[in-house]
């Protein structure tokens, strides 16, 4: 019996079944399903292979707490709103707090971005553009990276896509139901990350310009404004902590120059510079095809998406000029979907089929190869502190515990996630410590000027001395693991150490750049 027959006999529309029928009847559905499965493979493969890095460690600590304590610490420890942490709090209690369990949330979200990209590009441009947008989304190394990270960025991508999709329908037919969908998507986007405003504000302005007299739109804008204002006290509180203050001292030019290359090829892969130039050229070809080979309707929809991305970037630059300078690529990740739709519009141009297909295949091929190179080579992956914990041993072998000197690294995270009982030996409480074991850890991170990503996540290179002359201690062994070198010094009997003694033996660094940790 058909859905139409059921509808006629019941006397009312079967909206859910009718929508499902239309989706399944779409001739592009098998291709979208295949691309979604490809996205799942690329995102879930090796999802627990890389250890947590510092920012992910903060996520893990927060979601271990009770909801009340988690919300209480958010203003002090994070620079983003609470939605992702709320979802992750529930998710981790179902799938686990380990790397694979927690990151699977972002991976699933990343998979869902593929059909959303298809629907958005199909609505704004054409079904062909939708398929190309879905393919670019599935194979993009940058999105794959954040689909394997326990942070809010991939959820921001999904919510931004949903904001744009709802907007595409509202601008044609501003019914109360569609406006409500746009408001909900926008509010959830802002509750995920403050920089969702880079797509929320342009779409709001466009809707007001087209339908400002329509009551549903007026009410929707008021409701959304109230939601945004509700987040303002938290945003102000988090801004006052200065957690993002490390960004603004970095020259703006290099940060802006990173956006397009990283959007295209991600953070790390063999021959990265050459891949960046190739993919930039291919993206430029797509824009040329959009200008010269597309018809009016295709061009209009693609330029609308590209215009939203451009206006979003301008809004960010206005914020920078106003003193709110958090501009790095991951904070503008909300602009990836509209930018991809614009590129897809050019590659799907009616009079550029062969060229469009060739460029699409090239971009997707480079993306898959780049993502594969990262997946199979630890030199391009996040620093894996689990290896250090394995070398040291989760617990000290002696009752007195151990002292750990980490060169050029001043935090417990993420090492403390794998080493119970780890704590600071605070410089402002320099009490002597009696121990028979001192471990020194050095880091061989890439020397890059902007190191908040990839294999240089929150790391500064450091140099291990050939020896550390401490009375009563001798070198037991030196071991290498991933990006780290560990030297173990042991004493035959307990020795009382002071911080000045340790500082005095250092020749390749100074203790003010390093961290002394205790584990008992």
N, C-alpha and C positions, 0 to 999 in steps of 0.2 A: 504493500500500500504506500503511495507516495505522500510526501509532506504536504503537497497541495491538497490531496484528498482529505488528509487529517484536518487541515485548516478549514476546508469547506464544511466538514461535518461538525466540527466543534463550534463553529460560528465565531471564532476569534483567531487572530494570527498566532502561529507558533514561532515566536521570534527567534528563540535560541536554535531550534531545529532548522529554521529557514536560513539563518546566518551560517550555520555549519554546512548546509547543503551548498550555499553559494561559494563558500571557501573551497570545499572539496571539488566543486564543479570548475574551479579556476584551472585552465589548462597548464598554468605555471606551477600548480601545487606540487606535483612530483619533483620538479627541479628545486623548489624552495625546500621541500623536505630533505632532498639529498644534500643541499648546501647546509641545512641545519645539522644534519648528521655529521658532515665534515667538520663543522664548527665544534661540535661536541667532541669529536676525536682529537682535534688540535688543542682543545682547552682542558680536557680531562686526562690526556696522556701525560704521565709523569707529574701529576699535580702535587704529589708529596715529595718529589725528588729534591727540591730546593728547601733549605731551612727557612724559618722565619727571619726576616731582617727587623731592624729596630722598630719601625712604625707598626709592623704587624705584631711585634711583641707587645706594644701598647694595647692593641685590640684584644689580644689574648688575656692580658691582665684584667682589662675592664670587664670582659664578658664572663670571667670567673666569679665576679662579685655578685651580690644580690642586686636586684633592680634599683633599690634605693641608693645603695652605695655607688653603683655605676653612674646613675644620673648625677649624684653629688660630685663625682670626680671628673665628669666630662668637661666642665668649664676649666678645670685646672690642667688637664692632660691632653686635650684634643682641640683642634681648630675647626671641627665640622659639627653639624647638627646630629641629633640622636637616632634618626631612623635606621641607618645601617646597623648600629650597635644593638638596637632592639631586635631586629631580625636575626642578627648573628647570635645573640644571646639564646634565642630559642633554637636556632639551627644547631649550634654546638652541643646542646643537650640531647639532640637526636642523633647527630652524625659524628660527634666527638670533637675534642679540642685540638687534635693533631693537625698537621699541615694539610693532609688530604681531606679530612673531614670538614674543617672550617673553610678551606679554600673552595670546596665544592659548591658553596653558596655563590661565590663570584663566578665560578665556571658555568653554573646553570643560568645565572643572569646573563652572562656573555652569550650563551647559546640563544637565549630569547631575543637578543638584539637583532639576530639575523632575520627572522620573519617580520619584526617591526620595521627594519630597514626596507625590506621588500614592500610592505604595505604603504609606507610613506612615499617611497619613490614612485610606486605604481600610481598612487593617488595624485601626486604633484606632476609627474612627467608622463610615464607610460609603463606598461607591464614589463617591457624589455628593460627599461631603466631600473625597475624594481629588482629584476633578476641580477643585473650587474651590481647594484648596490648591495644585495644580499651576498653575492660572491666576494666583493671587496671586504665586507664586514667579516665574513667567515674566515678569510685568509689573512687578515691584517695583523702583523706581529705586535703592534702597539696594543690593540684590544686583547690579543691573546695574553700578553704580559699581565694586564690588569684583571683578566679573567682568572688568573692564577695568583691573585694577591688578596689577602684578607683585609681589604680596606674598602672604602665606599665608592671608589672611582667607577667601577663597572656598573654599579647600581645607578650612578649618576648618568652614565651613557644611556642605559635603558630608559630611565625616567625622562631624559631629554628627548629621546626618540618618541616616547608616548605623548609628551607635550606637543611636539611638532605634528604627530599624527592626528591628535584631537584638534589641533589648530587648523589643519588642512580641511577637516570636515566642517568645523564651525564657521570658517570664512565663507563657505558656500551656503550653509543652512544653520543659522544660529538658534537652533531649538534649545529649550531648557535642558534637555537630556545631554546634548552634545556639549553645551557650555559647561554643564556640571562635570562632564568627563575631562574637559580641558582644565578646569579649576582644580579638580582632584589630582590630576597628573602634575600640575604646576606646584601645588602645595606639597605633594610628596617629594617632588624634585628638590624644592627648597629645603625640605626637612632632611634630605639626603646630603646635600652639599650647598653651601651658600652660592657657589658659582653656577648653580642652575639658573640663576637670574640672567645669565648670558643668553639663554634662549627664551626664558619666561618673559623678560621685559620686551624684546622685539616682537614676539607674537602678541603680547598684550597690546602694544602700540598699534599693530596692524589691525587687530580686531576692533579696537576703539575707532580707528580711522574709518573702517568699513561699516561698522554697525553700532556706533555710539548711541544711537537713538533706540536701539532694541533693549527692552527691559531685561531679558535674560542676561545679556552681556553686561549691562549696568550692575545688576545684582552680583554677577560672577566676579566682576572687578572688585567690588566692595568686599566680598567674602575672601578673595585672594589677598587683598591688602591687609585684612585682619590677620590672616594666617602668617603673612610676612612679618607684620609688626609683633606677633607673638614670639617670633624667633629672635627679634632684635636684642632683647636683654642678654640672651645667651651669646649672641654674636659679639656684643660689646665686651662681655666678661671674658670670652675666649681671646679676643684681640688684645686685651690688656695683659695677658700672660706673656705675650711676646714670643709664642712658640714659632710663629712664622717670620720672625724678625731677621732670620738669616738670609731671607730671599732678597730683600731690597738692596743690601750692599753690593750684590752681584750686578755688573753693568746690564742695563736693560737690553741693549743691542744683541748680545749673545743669547739672551733668553728668548727674545723674539725670533732670532734666527734658528733656534732649535725646533720651533713648533711644527713647521711643515715637514722637515726631514723625519722627525720622530713620529708624527702622524702617519707617515708613509711606511717607514721601515723599523720603527721601534727603537729600542735602546742599544742593542748590541748584536753584531753578527760579523762573520769574516768579511773583509772588504767593505766595511760599513760606509766609508766615504764615497766609494764608487757606486754602491747601491743607492745612496742618497741622491747622487747626481742623476742616475738613470731614472729613478722613480719620479724625481722632480720633473724631468723632461717628459716622461709619460703623462704625468698629471697636466702639464702645460699643453700637450697634444690634445688631451681630452677637452680642455677649455677652448682650444682653437676649433675643434670639431663642433663644440656647442655653439660657437659664434658663427661658424661658416656652413655647417652641414645639418643643423637641426631645423625643424619647422617652428612656427611661431608658438604653438601650444607647448611643445617640448621645452623650448628656450625659456618661456615665461615661468614654468614651474621650477626648472633647474636654477634659474637666476633668483627666484624667490628664496629657495633653500640657501644658495650661496650668499645672497644678501643678508639673510638672518645670521649666517656664520660671520660675515664681515662686520655687521653691526655689533654682534656679541663681542668680537675682539676690540672694536672701538670703545664699547662700554668698559671693558677691562682697562684699556689705556686711560680712559677718563678717571677711573678709580685710582690708577697709579698716579695720575696728576693730582688727585685729591689727597694723596698720602696713604692710600691703601694699596700697597704694592706686594701682592702675592702671585705675580705673574710668572708661572712656569708651565710647562706643557701639560702636566697632569691636572692642573687647576682649570685649564680651558678644554678639557676632554669632552665637555658637553657640546662643543662645536664640531666634534668629529662627524657625527651623523649628518647634519646639514651640509657639511663640506663634501662628504662622500656622495650624497644625493646630487649635488651640483656636478661633481666629476662624472657620476654615472649618467647624468643627463647628456653630457657630451659624448660619452662612449656609446650611448644608445641612439644617437642621432639617426634619423631615418635615412639620410644620404651618406652614412659613414659606416656601413655594416661591417665590412672587412677590416677596416682600420680600427673600429671600435672593439671588435672581437679580439684582434691581435693585441691591442693595448691592455684589455681586460685580462687576457690570459697571461701576459707578461707581468702585470701588477700582482695577480694572484700567485703566479709561480714564484716570483721573488719573495712574496710574503710567506709562502709555505716553506721555501728553502731557508729564509732567515729565521723563522720560528723553529724549524728543525735544527738549525745550527745551534741555537740557544739551548734547545732541549737536550742536546747530546754533548755539550761542551761546558764544563763548569766555569771556564774562564769568562763566560758571558752571562752567568747566572748570579742570583743573589748570594751574598756571603753566607756560608752555611756554618754557623757556630756550633751546630750539633757535632761536627767533626772535632772541634776543640774539646767539647765535653767528653767525647768518647776517648780521646787521648789522655785527658786528665783523669778520667774516672768520675762517675757520678758522685761518689762519696770519697773523702780522704781516707787513706789506708791507716793513718795513725790517729789515736784518740785526740791529740792536741789540735787537729785540723791543719789547714794549709793556708799559705798566703799566695795570692795570684797577682802578679804585676802585668797589666795589659798596657802595652806601649801605644801611645797616641789614641786612646779610646777611653772615654770617661762616662761609662754608664753600665748598669747591670744587664740591660737588655741587649740581645735576646739570650745571652749565655745563661742567665739565671733560670730560664724556662726549662733547661736541661740539667741544671745543677742545684738541687735542693739545698737550702741553708746558705746560699751565697749572699753576702752583704758587703757594704762599703766599709773600708777601714778609713773613716773620715779624717781628713787633714785637720779639721778643727777639733778633733778628739784624738790627738796623736799618742794614745797610750801604747806602751810596748806590748808586743805580742810574742808569746812563746810557742815555737813550732819546730818541727823537724823537716818541713817541706816548703820550698819556695818555687813556684812555677812562673816562668816569664813567657809571655805570648807576644809575638810580633806579627805584623800584617803586611802582606804583599799586594795591596790593592793597586789598580791602575792609577797613574798620576794624571788625573783629569781636573780641570778647573771647576767644573760644575758636577758634583758627585752625589746627587740624591737618587741615583737610579742605577740599575744594572749591577755589575759586579763591583761597583764602587759605592754601593748603598751605605751611606753614613760611615764610610771608612776613610782613614788617612794612612798612607803607607808609613811604616816604621822599620827600623833596622835593629836586628838582634846583634848584641855584642858577642865577640868571640868567647868572652868569659865574664862572670860576675863575681868579683872577689869579695866574698862575705866570710868573715872568720867563722870557722866551724862547719861551713857548707862545702860540698863538692858537687861537680856536675855529674849527674847520673846518666842522662841521655838527652838527645835532641831529636825531635820528630817533626815531620812536615805533613800537613793535612790541608788539602785544598789551598786556600789563600793564606794559611797561617803556619807559623813555626812555633813550636813549643819546646822550651828548655826546662828540664827539671833539675833542681838543686836539692840535695838532701843532707841532713846532719845525722851523725851517729847518736847524738843525744839532744834533747830539747835545747834550743838556743833562743834567747830573748832578743827580738829585733825591734828597732825603732825606725820611724820614717826617715829621720836624718841619715841613719846608716845606709838605708837603701838608696836614698837620693844621692849620697856621696859616691856610690859606685857606678853611677850612670854616666856614660860618655857620649852616647848617640842620641840622647834625649834629656829632658828635665822632668822631674816628677810633677810639675804643674800641668804638663801636657798628658800625663799618664793617669792610670787609676790603679789603686791598691785595693784588692778585694780579699775578704776572709771567707773561709768555708769550714764549718765544723760539723 
